[in-house]
Amino acid sequence: HTVEMHLDRETLSYETIDIYKSVIRSDARLTYSECENILDDPDAAGEFLEDPEVDLAEKTQLVWELADRMHEQRKADGSLVLNPRRDRAHTIIEECMLKANKAVTHELMWDRGVEAMYRVHPQPTPDEWSEALREIQELDGVSIPGDKWDEPRKAVNATLEEAPERQLDKIQWAVMKVMPRAKYMSDPFGGHHALNFEIYGHFTSPIRRLSDLINHWIVYTNEVPEDLAALCDHASDRQTDAEQCEREYKQFLEEVGLDPTAVNNRGIKIVEEEG
């Protein structure tokens, strides 16, 4: 399905949401690094196009400007952003994904009134948040703004933006230690704490996630699987297994001298040395 959203120019709130089956014909298929290159050098866009009439550079710049606005608005609304120095290409994908996922779950809950596979993220207790903030405050070269202590997510966001690079992982880990695990549920009660969304679910990756595939099916048929609760539990369990697999994979890459982040973002290039 395509999620077509018309947003208010000023508030970025939804004016209309239209979800329909579609075939997408892309003007260009860009890697993250190619997108970054076009944003830096608009003249580079031509090498990725078959149709010279398409202004890929202008479109890329426009979607980046929109994504940047959505990102800043989300932070201002209290969404937790643990990776504040993400590049522009990743920010475009992330913000468009979040906006589409949120649109679909709002459509299912508020407009259709049906159950779906929602993503629910409980919040830490006040004591757990205090513990995390104290741990962050004690890091060398790190200071939490005094006016943010009563709003932990905004406190973490503000601290990450000003903290030295060497402390970013420690700040992120202090937060992750107190965060309850998110899970899939047929009832969105409680919302998504980290995103500060009243209701949220996954929809944009049906080729790799069961939750998204189920939600596509519900959107298309307007019917809810009888075993939806069991499917939610199954998806939550499999995600736990996948996270463990990812940790072991990253550990293996480090053991053989590869940077897991570089591999994830760019892939591995094998070069045979001459001689």
Phi, psi and omega in degrees: 000151168260141173251107181260119185240130171256122186252148173296132186299327184268311187266345184064015175283161181288128169267314174218150175230124179232122182244123185209155177290144186200165167241124183262125175252110186277141173290329179200150175246110188251143166281169178300318182292325178292322176297316177300320181297320179292321178296326178281324185223090182304332180293343181284349185296329185301328184288348182258001187247143169267331180257107183292348181283344181277128178268082184294323181297317180294318180296319181295317178296320181296315182290329176293317180297320178293315180298321179296319177295317179296322180296313181294323178295320180297318177296317180297330179279354176105013177286137181282128181238097185277349179235074187287348184253026177294146183287172187294321182297315178294324179296320178303309182296314183298312185290321177294321178298312180298318181295319180290316178301316181295321180298316182294315182292328174294320178299314183292317185280307190273324183270321182259335179067037181247156172288156177206182178268091183272155178257115185246129180235105180294159180264151174295161175288161176304322179294322179293319177297318180299319178299316180295316181294322177296319179297320179293316182298331183278353180289144181295129177080009183243137178217127177276128179305135185299331183273005184250355188299329182280353178234084190305318181296317178292327178297315179294316180302311182296322181291317180298325182292332184254349186288150175295151184306322186293345184257357185299313181299322181291323177294314180299319181292323178300323179285314184297329181297329183259356182280125172297156180285133174289153181213163177269135180217152178280347177244123184281011184308130180104335176068195181246106188295312184299318179279344186059042176255134179296327181211140184202153175199172181258138182215335194275359181228061183291344180277351183226356181225132179299319183301316180295318181297317178298317181293326173298318181296319179294318178300317185286318186263341187059028177238150182250130178303141181298328182259035184301318181299318179293322177296322177298314179297318180297315180296320179296317180296317181293328178293321176301316178297319181295322179295321177295319178298319180296319179298317180292324178296315179296321179298319178298315180300318179296322181293330179263010173085022178251149179274113182302323181294317180295320180295316181297322186273330189236344184085170180261132175246121181262124181243123178275125180283138179288144178079000000 
